[in-house]
Amino acid sequence: MAATVEAYLAGLPDDVRARVEEVRRVVHEVVPDAGETISYAMPTFTLDGLPLLHLAAWKQHLGLYPLPALDGELAARVEPYRGSKDAMKLPYSKPLPGELVAQVVAVLVERRRG
């Protein structure tokens, strides 16, 4: 089990690592002051010292947890990526929906700072 985000990344295949880096860039664009740690054996973005978003590299996709309850158009756009009630699945076989990930992260931040 990786003790740091860098160690987690080092254990990934190059293509998966590149996808994780894409997601990291998106999160840090939305939340420039986000921290990073390992929690539940996954890279975890923190905000104000508390977990905000977990990321896990699986065989066929990246998982983002938790996926908040969403409304309207955003909920409809996220639906094809909804893996389970509280997860967003980002298949490696498709381009990263960066803008959509950014919107979901923004909702998480808004609810945290509410």
Backbone as CSV, one residue per row, in Angstrom:
resi,resn,N_x,N_y,N_z,CA_x,CA_y,CA_z,C_x,C_y,C_z
1,MET,0.843,-1.179,0.000,0.000,0.000,0.000,0.888,1.243,0.000
2,ALA,0.562,2.175,-0.897,1.356,3.394,-1.033,1.141,4.324,0.156
3,ALA,2.221,4.915,0.619,2.154,5.849,1.746,1.982,7.291,1.294
4,THR,2.318,7.571,0.030,2.198,8.925,-0.496,1.530,8.872,-1.870
5,VAL,1.033,10.017,-2.314,0.438,10.088,-3.650,1.495,9.763,-4.696
6,GLU,2.714,10.248,-4.497,3.779,9.971,-5.458,4.063,8.468,-5.553
7,ALA,4.059,7.773,-4.417,4.276,6.323,-4.430,3.117,5.609,-5.124
8,TYR,1.907,6.080,-4.902,0.730,5.511,-5.575,0.891,5.654,-7.089
9,LEU,1.248,6.859,-7.524,1.424,7.116,-8.951,2.537,6.260,-9.547
10,ALA,3.621,6.093,-8.801,4.765,5.315,-9.290,4.380,3.864,-9.561
11,GLY,3.367,3.367,-8.882,2.945,1.987,-9.063,1.953,1.778,-10.196
12,LEU,1.614,2.840,-10.914,0.627,2.741,-11.992,1.291,2.624,-13.354
13,PRO,0.605,1.965,-14.310,1.094,1.981,-15.691,1.110,3.421,-16.210
14,ASP,1.959,3.706,-17.168,2.127,5.071,-17.677,0.822,5.719,-18.129
15,ASP,-0.014,4.976,-18.872,-1.253,5.564,-19.390,-2.222,5.897,-18.261
16,VAL,-2.284,5.053,-17.254,-3.169,5.298,-16.107,-2.625,6.473,-15.286
17,ARG,-1.317,6.508,-15.091,-0.704,7.615,-14.353,-1.011,8.938,-15.047
18,ALA,-0.947,8.957,-16.375,-1.242,10.179,-17.120,-2.684,10.614,-16.894
19,ARG,-3.605,9.667,-16.826,-5.013,10.006,-16.589,-5.192,10.563,-15.173
20,VAL,-4.529,9.957,-14.212,-4.603,10.462,-12.835,-4.050,11.885,-12.785
21,GLU,-2.966,12.128,-13.488,-2.383,13.475,-13.518,-3.346,14.480,-14.143
22,GLU,-4.090,14.051,-15.164,-5.097,14.935,-15.765,-6.137,15.338,-14.720
23,VAL,-6.611,14.360,-13.965,-7.610,14.647,-12.933,-7.015,15.553,-11.857
24,ARG,-5.790,15.304,-11.469,-5.135,16.166,-10.474,-5.093,17.611,-10.950
25,ARG,-4.740,17.811,-12.226,-4.696,19.168,-12.773,-6.065,19.837,-12.697
26,VAL,-7.102,19.097,-13.063,-8.457,19.648,-13.029,-8.827,20.047,-11.598
27,VAL,-8.584,19.151,-10.652,-8.935,19.450,-9.257,-8.185,20.683,-8.774
28,HIS,-6.904,20.773,-9.061,-6.115,21.918,-8.588,-6.467,23.217,-9.314
29,GLU,-7.018,23.118,-10.522,-7.517,24.324,-11.189,-8.746,24.863,-10.459
30,VAL,-9.611,23.956,-10.005,-10.834,24.353,-9.303,-10.531,24.743,-7.861
31,VAL,-9.613,23.995,-7.234,-9.289,24.206,-5.821,-7.772,24.347,-5.681
32,PRO,-7.247,25.523,-6.002,-5.788,25.692,-5.967,-5.165,25.370,-4.611
33,ASP,-5.917,25.533,-3.530,-5.366,25.277,-2.200,-5.653,23.856,-1.696
34,ALA,-6.099,22.961,-2.584,-6.355,21.580,-2.173,-5.049,20.896,-1.779
35,GLY,-5.114,20.136,-0.706,-3.993,19.303,-0.305,-4.147,17.919,-0.911
36,GLU,-3.127,17.092,-0.762,-3.180,15.713,-1.238,-2.581,14.808,-0.177
37,THR,-3.242,13.682,0.039,-2.765,12.691,0.980,-3.268,11.327,0.519
38,ILE,-2.924,10.302,1.256,-3.473,8.970,1.007,-4.455,8.674,2.137
39,SER,-5.659,8.284,1.758,-6.681,7.898,2.725,-7.464,6.740,2.124
40,TYR,-7.739,5.724,2.924,-8.405,4.513,2.417,-7.627,3.919,1.246
41,ALA,-6.304,4.030,1.273,-5.388,3.502,0.258,-5.557,4.177,-1.103
42,MET,-6.153,5.371,-1.124,-6.374,6.111,-2.370,-5.833,7.527,-2.242
43,PRO,-5.365,8.097,-3.363,-5.062,9.529,-3.330,-6.336,10.291,-2.952
44,THR,-6.179,11.226,-2.047,-7.312,11.978,-1.535,-6.980,13.455,-1.561
45,PHE,-7.869,14.225,-2.157,-7.725,15.676,-2.155,-8.397,16.193,-0.889
46,THR,-7.718,17.112,-0.217,-8.266,17.659,1.009,-8.538,19.151,0.849
47,LEU,-9.470,19.621,1.634,-9.801,21.036,1.667,-9.953,21.419,3.124
48,ASP,-9.214,22.419,3.545,-9.236,22.843,4.945,-8.919,21.672,5.881
49,GLY,-8.018,20.787,5.423,-7.572,19.671,6.236,-8.499,18.466,6.276
50,LEU,-9.635,18.530,5.599,-10.591,17.420,5.584,-10.705,16.828,4.186
51,PRO,-10.955,15.508,4.082,-11.087,14.891,2.763,-12.196,15.542,1.940
52,LEU,-11.907,15.783,0.675,-12.881,16.349,-0.250,-13.265,15.332,-1.323
53,LEU,-12.253,14.657,-1.888,-12.477,13.762,-3.013,-11.402,12.683,-3.025
54,HIS,-11.828,11.432,-3.143,-10.914,10.294,-3.267,-10.851,9.893,-4.738
55,LEU,-9.708,9.376,-5.136,-9.493,8.945,-6.511,-8.853,7.560,-6.469
56,ALA,-9.377,6.629,-7.251,-8.796,5.286,-7.285,-8.640,4.820,-8.729
57,ALA,-7.499,4.257,-9.040,-7.233,3.708,-10.370,-7.617,2.230,-10.372
58,TRP,-8.584,1.893,-11.177,-9.018,0.508,-11.340,-8.562,0.015,-12.708
59,LYS,-8.857,-1.230,-13.010,-8.366,-1.834,-14.240,-8.882,-1.120,-15.496
60,GLN,-10.151,-0.737,-15.511,-10.757,-0.155,-16.703,-11.129,1.325,-16.564
61,HIS,-11.035,1.856,-15.340,-11.491,3.225,-15.126,-10.871,3.842,-13.882
62,LEU,-11.001,5.166,-13.782,-10.721,5.871,-12.527,-12.037,6.040,-11.807
63,GLY,-11.999,5.900,-10.498,-13.181,6.150,-9.693,-12.971,7.400,-8.868
64,LEU,-13.992,8.254,-8.821,-13.973,9.446,-7.977,-15.068,9.277,-6.931
65,TYR,-14.711,9.511,-5.681,-15.639,9.302,-4.566,-15.533,10.464,-3.579
66,PRO,-16.549,10.941,-2.962,-17.946,10.608,-3.220,-18.488,11.489,-4.338
67,LEU,-19.465,10.977,-5.021,-20.178,11.752,-6.026,-21.400,12.332,-5.330
68,PRO,-21.479,13.652,-5.228,-22.594,14.246,-4.498,-23.907,14.108,-5.265
69,ALA,-24.997,14.261,-4.561,-26.295,14.341,-5.219,-26.270,15.609,-6.077
70,LEU,-26.717,15.478,-7.301,-26.677,16.592,-8.242,-28.067,16.847,-8.792
71,ASP,-28.273,18.035,-9.306,-29.583,18.414,-9.826,-29.518,18.768,-11.298
72,GLY,-30.667,18.706,-11.949,-30.861,19.237,-13.280,-29.912,18.747,-14.345
73,GLU,-29.426,19.704,-15.135,-28.582,19.393,-16.280,-27.277,18.707,-15.865
74,LEU,-26.694,19.154,-14.762,-25.442,18.534,-14.308,-25.672,17.063,-13.963
75,ALA,-26.766,16.752,-13.283,-27.086,15.353,-12.955,-27.224,14.526,-14.228
76,ALA,-27.877,15.081,-15.230,-28.065,14.366,-16.494,-26.734,14.133,-17.200
77,ARG,-25.846,15.111,-17.148,-24.540,14.968,-17.800,-23.644,13.964,-17.078
78,VAL,-23.795,13.863,-15.761,-22.976,12.946,-14.966,-23.508,11.509,-15.041
79,GLU,-24.785,11.349,-15.291,-25.427,10.026,-15.242,-24.672,8.929,-15.992
80,PRO,-24.187,9.175,-17.226,-23.462,8.104,-17.930,-22.166,7.671,-17.216
81,TYR,-21.661,8.493,-16.316,-20.418,8.191,-15.603,-20.680,7.670,-14.186
82,ARG,-21.928,7.599,-13.803,-22.272,7.176,-12.444,-22.071,5.667,-12.345
83,GLY,-21.099,5.277,-11.515,-20.798,3.857,-11.371,-21.665,3.206,-10.318
84,SER,-21.793,3.839,-9.215,-22.690,3.417,-8.155,-23.256,4.708,-7.589
85,LYS,-24.067,4.595,-6.614,-24.748,5.773,-6.086,-23.785,6.908,-5.751
86,ASP,-22.622,6.567,-5.203,-21.714,7.604,-4.722,-20.382,7.659,-5.458
87,ALA,-20.328,7.149,-6.687,-19.052,7.114,-7.408,-19.225,7.575,-8.849
88,MET,-18.159,8.183,-9.353,-18.097,8.575,-10.757,-17.014,7.738,-11.417
89,LYS,-17.387,6.994,-12.466,-16.445,6.142,-13.187,-15.999,6.843,-14.463
90,LEU,-14.700,6.985,-14.611,-14.124,7.630,-15.790,-13.335,6.587,-16.574
91,PRO,-13.955,5.978,-17.592,-13.282,4.916,-18.344,-12.028,5.429,-19.061
92,TYR,-10.990,4.604,-19.048,-9.758,4.949,-19.759,-9.982,4.974,-21.264
93,SER,-10.995,4.245,-21.730,-11.243,4.131,-23.164,-11.896,5.379,-23.753
94,LYS,-12.277,6.337,-22.914,-12.919,7.569,-23.385,-12.098,8.772,-22.928
95,PRO,-12.187,9.872,-23.676,-11.480,11.087,-23.232,-11.993,11.531,-21.857
96,LEU,-11.117,12.120,-21.083,-11.517,12.615,-19.769,-12.482,13.786,-19.938
97,PRO,-13.660,13.719,-19.314,-14.589,14.850,-19.364,-14.169,15.896,-18.328
98,GLY,-13.069,16.574,-18.623,-12.464,17.490,-17.659,-13.389,18.564,-17.148
99,GLU,-14.169,19.161,-18.045,-15.091,20.216,-17.623,-16.144,19.661,-16.663
100,LEU,-16.612,18.451,-16.935,-17.604,17.819,-16.071,-17.012,17.501,-14.699
101,VAL,-15.801,16.978,-14.683,-15.116,16.706,-13.411,-14.958,18.018,-12.638
102,ALA,-14.579,19.072,-13.324,-14.416,20.372,-12.665,-15.727,20.841,-12.045
103,GLN,-16.824,20.652,-12.744,-18.123,21.066,-12.212,-18.502,20.256,-10.970
104,VAL,-18.227,18.967,-10.988,-18.521,18.130,-9.824,-17.656,18.562,-8.636
105,VAL,-16.381,18.812,-8.879,-15.491,19.271,-7.808,-15.982,20.610,-7.256
106,ALA,-16.418,21.495,-8.138,-16.938,22.785,-7.698,-18.148,22.623,-6.784
107,VAL,-19.016,21.658,-7.096,-20.182,21.380,-6.230,-19.708,20.898,-4.862
108,LEU,-18.729,20.006,-4.841,-18.195,19.516,-3.566,-17.644,20.671,-2.732
109,VAL,-16.895,21.561,-3.365,-16.309,22.703,-2.659,-17.409,23.625,-2.159
110,GLU,-18.382,23.910,-3.009,-19.481,24.799,-2.622,-20.220,24.249,-1.403
111,ARG,-20.469,22.947,-1.417,-21.183,22.350,-0.290,-20.337,22.338,0.972
112,ARG,-19.031,22.175,0.806,-18.134,22.179,1.962,-18.079,23.579,2.580
113,ARG,-17.955,24.562,1.726,-17.767,25.933,2.227,-19.096,26.642,2.450
114,GLY,-20.180,26.046,1.893,-21.548,26.496,1.980,-21.811,27.674,2.777
